[in-house]
Amino acid sequence: MNSRLKLFQNELPTLALTSEQLKFYDKNGFLVIEGFISPEECDSLAQAAFDYAGDKIHNHLNFHREIQEFKDLILHPQLHDICDQLQNTRMIPIGSIFFFGKPNNPLENGSLAHQDNYAAKAPIGSYFVTAVSLDDADSENGALNVYPGSHKLGELPYKDTKNFEFDENGNMTKNYPIGSEVEIPEGLKCETLSYKKGALILMHTNTIHSADKNENTQGRWRKKIYMHFVKDGDPFWPGWNAKRQIMDRGPRRI
Ligand SMILES: O=C(O)CCC(=O)C(=O)O
């Protein structure tokens, strides 16, 4: 398969985070880096997603195993540089999930307030969440809500809930709001992020987050690819739907 993107280039210079970015992440449990990829690269990824999905406009797991552009993205050396610095070790990609974020789509219903490690069950602090937004996103089209500082609370008790239902042919028939819900501890504030097309969002696995269903009436989509990592050598639960698996990614550069 030929890639229309030229993302995976070993010769890309290393990307060092600033001390402000590191401090912000440490304090808040998330970080947004605008302009990580270009609008053209976003469009190329979006086109590849539409070409692959056809009329199946819903969440898709592991596009990076099916679509070269998404494989290039999850293997982007500068994405790894950033993950490695924030987690202070070599981070290994293990899975991804794509959201079309089509306005008023019955097969996309946002997500409940949750932490992400309920799914991967990796050692505490090992699992790591990254996402690239392929559209501008804000409260008008269901952007990500985060609870700054919640990553310092450890793993909270959660209500186990189903995310998806599939028919016998593997087609998604039902989508519940994603995530196993946690109770929001007192004192935490919810912040709805806004970011531009091409932004990279990094999130500690214990950061409580959610997203509203996209009910935009102006036809604004909110396409986004989440890519998940785990610390090199750590165990995790593959998951019957997600089927997480390690990928070969090259050496740590920074
Ligand atoms: O729709 C979103 O951006 C949030 C998705 C989410 O909460 C998740 O994948 O854990």
The ligand as an ORCA input file, in Angstrom:
! r2SCAN-3c Opt
* xyz 0 1
  O     -14.412     11.850     21.922
  C     -13.360     12.080     22.527
  O     -12.522     12.877     22.116
  C     -13.104     11.387     23.833
  C     -12.879      9.940     23.650
  C     -12.560      9.263     24.907
  O     -12.980      9.691     25.947
  C     -11.720      8.072     24.915
  O     -11.398      7.540     23.838
  O     -11.326      7.621     26.006
*
